[in-house]
Amino acid sequence: MTTMAINNRRVYGSLNSPATLRVLACLFEHDLDFEFVPIDLNAGEHKKKQFLSMNPFGQVPVYEDGDMKQFESRAIIRCMGFAYGKEGKELIYWDAKEQAVVANWIDVEDHQFEPPAMKLINKPTNGSTSDEAIVVGAKARLTKVLDVYEARLTHFKYLASNKYTIADVVHLPNLHALLGSKFKNLVESRPHVSEWCTEILARPAWAKVLEMQHKAQV
């Protein structure tokens, strides 16, 4: 990361936002310089006119690359993969059929993995019966999802194929949070899922994201 935006690349976001973190991870994977512009969610900066002019839905992150502005983290990552993929180190496939598999697993993360994972990571805390039901339901749903992942990862090193792709990148923030929670056994009890998590969370790009978080908290 740099304090000056190279080619006007900026990320407007929050280091407490999984969506922001996955975009940062992808930037680091592509060795791109950028400026990070923190948005204070607690102060409601994402709902103010200036931010809404970039994303009318008032959600982080927003990614700026030259005269292009994008929101929705998975769309940003898809675009970045095609715009900055280095020969032999791409996080996408140029072949449409191979890339379709990557796209499929990105959608799985979005619609199947993240919803129950987020309910466990941000579990209700007032101890009501309804709160407990939410946790039980989310745990049951995530268990089924991770069973599918375990079966998939018995055949492939990574989710989409034997190559690390943006389908893996999108999982990083919530996998990291799950492993830091009391629900980490959902991951650790599945050997192939656990091995996959260990490998992708050890990538230098993700370490740089965590370093950004740490520096912001000091």
N, C-alpha and C positions, 0 to 999 in steps of 0.2 A: 504494500500500500504506500501511497505517497501523499503528501499534504497538498500537492498541486495536481489538478486533474489533467492527465495526459490524454490528448485527443478528446478532451471534455468528457471523460468517463467518470460518472459519479453514481454512487449508490446512496439513496435517501432511505434510511431505515433505522431499525432498533436492534441492538445486540441481544435483546431478549426475545426476538422474533425468530422462530424457526425458518420462516420464509426468507427473511433477510440473510440468515446464516447460510442457507443453501446457495444463495446467489454469491455470497462472498467466497464460499468454498470453490465454486466454479470459476470465479475470477482468478483465484490463486492457482487452480489447476492449469489455467491457460497462461499463467505468468503475466497477467495484465496489470499495468499500473492504473490506479484509480483513486478518487477521493471519496472518503466515507463521510456523509453528512448525517449526523445523528438526529433522529426525530424523537422527541420526548412524548411517548404515548400517554404517560400519566398526566401530562400537562395538556393533552388533547391537541398537540400540534398537527396530528394527521387529519384532524377535522376542520382545520382552518383553511381559509380561502386560498392561500398560496399553495398549500399541499394539494388541495382538491383540484386545483387547476392542472395538476400533473396526473392525479388519479381520482376521478370523481367518486370512487367508492370509499375513499378515505382509509386505505390499507397500505401497510408497508410490505415490501419495499417498492420504490420506484427506481428504475435504472435508466441512466442517461448516457448515451453514447453518440457524441456529436450532436446532430440535430434530431436524433431519434430518442423518444422517451417511451419506456415500456413499464407496465405493471403486470402482476401475476408472476410469481417466482418461477414456476415451471416453464412458462412461455419465454421468460428471459433466458433461462438456462438452455432451452432448445435453440433459440436464436444464437446465443453465444457459442454453442457447440459447432454450429455450421459456419459462423463468421470467423472463428479463431482457431478451429481445429488444426493442429500441426500434423503434417504428414507422418504417419506411423504412430502418432500419439493422440489421435482423435478420440473424443469421448462420445462420438456418434458414429453411424455408418453412412457411407454415401450411397450404398445400395438400398433402394426403397423397401425391399422385403426385409432386409436385416434391420433397417431402422424402424420398421413397423413393430418389430418385437421389442425394441427399446421403448418406443412410444407406449406400447401395451403395458409394460411394467411401470412406467411413470404414472399412467392412469391408475394402475393397481395401488401404487403408493398413495395417490391422491384420494381415491374413493374407498379403498379397503383397509389400508394400513394406518394412515394418519388419523382418521376419526376416532377409532377406539384408543389408539396410542395417546392422543392428546387428552382424552378423558381420564386416562390413568395418570399421565404426567401432571395434569392440572386438576387432580381429583378434588371433589367437593370436600369441605372441611368442617361443616357444621354438625356432622354426625347424625343427620336425620335418616329415617328409613329409606326415603326416596334417593338420598345421596348414595347409600350403600347399594341400592338396586342399580344405580348408574354404573358404579364401579364393577359390580358383579357382571353386568351385561357387557361392559366394555372388555373386561378380562376374557369372557367367553368368546367374544367376537375376535379379539386379537389372537387368542389361542388358535382358532381355526385358520386365520390368515397366516400365522407363523408355521402352522403345519404344512400349508401349501408351499411356503418358502423353503421349508426343510426338504420337501420332496423335490422341488425345483433345483436346489443347490446340491443335491446328490448327483446331478447330471452336469451341472455347469459351475464354474468357479465363481461367477458373478450372476446377478439375476437375469440379465438379458442374454448372456453368452459367456464365453470364457475370457471376454475382454471387459475391462472396467469402463463403464459408460455413465452417462448422466442419469440412467435409471438407478444406479447405485448412489450417485451424488445426492439425489433428492431425499434419500433416507437418512443422511448423516445426522442432522440435528435431533430428530426424535429418537433415533437409536442411541445416541449419546445420552440423552435425557433418561431414557428407559433404563439404561445400564447404571444410572446414578440413582435409581428409585428402588423402592421395595419390590417392584415387579420385574427386576432384572432376571429372575429365574426363568421367565418366559423366553428369554433369549438364550441364556446360558445352558438351559436344559436340552437344547436342540443343537447337537454337535456341528452340523453344517452351517446353521444360522450363526452360531457362536463364532465359528472360524471366519465366516464372511465378515461379521461385524468387527472382529479383532483386526482383520486386514484393512478394511476400508477406513476404520477410525484411526488407524496408525499412519495414514497418508500425510505427507508434509503439508499439503494444502489445508487439511482440517486442523492440523496443529497450529497453523498460522491464524485460523479463525479463533481458536481457543485463546491464543496469545492476545488477539485484539480484545476479546472479552475480559481477560485478566487485567490488561492495562487500563481498560475503562473503569474497572472496579477499584483500582488502587487509588 
